[in-house]
Structure formats: structure tokens, C-alpha cells
């Protein structure tokens, strides 16, 4: 997996604010939520100074284990 940088993670945390993560389907839910968030809130890449296409590419390369770590980081961030 290509590691997400700090700004990419902040965008992920921003999009996932208030989203209830499914304990079984998070590996498909997280990229879906991020893609949807980028479509709905076009200003997010500029806000977080990231390349949205590169973020999507990184998410597409992630494994289920990578998403488990990211899920835990999201939940910890919003605790």
C-alpha cells in the first residue's frame, strides 16, 4: 500500500465525520464514502491540498488489512 500522507488522512477523516462504519464491509465502504464525498464536496482536495486522483489510486491499491488499520484510525480520530 502507498501510505496516505497527513493531508490525505485528514481529508478521509473529514469525509468520514458522522459516518457509521460497518464492521464487516468497511473495506468497500471507506473508498465508496471517499469517492462520494469527493463528488459532493468538490472543494475538499483544495481544502486539504491533495490530488484527489492520487488519493483514489492509493485507496484502490489498499488491502483489507490496510482498510482495517484505516478504519481504526478513523474511529480513533472521531472518538
Beta strands, then each sheet from edge to edge (+ up, - down):
end
